[in-house]
């Protein structure tokens, strides 16, 4: 029975993965075109947002970390 599954091209145990070429040369299609990926760059404004969020997280952790918290008596 395992010989039948290994020789059957429609067998779910041996799916063939393929990367299809899309009409746009920079896009790559996966999962039959449901997922598209392209090689690109991260915009500068998004990098600035990442840095600001990280800095805010450090500030918030330093200022508000610790203590007993609301509703605790001891």
Residue pairs with C-beta under 8 A, 6 or more apart in sequence:
5 11
5 13
5 14
6 13
6 14
19 28
19 29
19 30
20 29
20 32
20 33
21 28
21 29
22 28
22 29
22 33
22 36
24 38
26 38
26 39
26 40
27 36
27 37
27 38
28 36
28 37
28 38
29 35
29 36
30 36
30 37
68 74
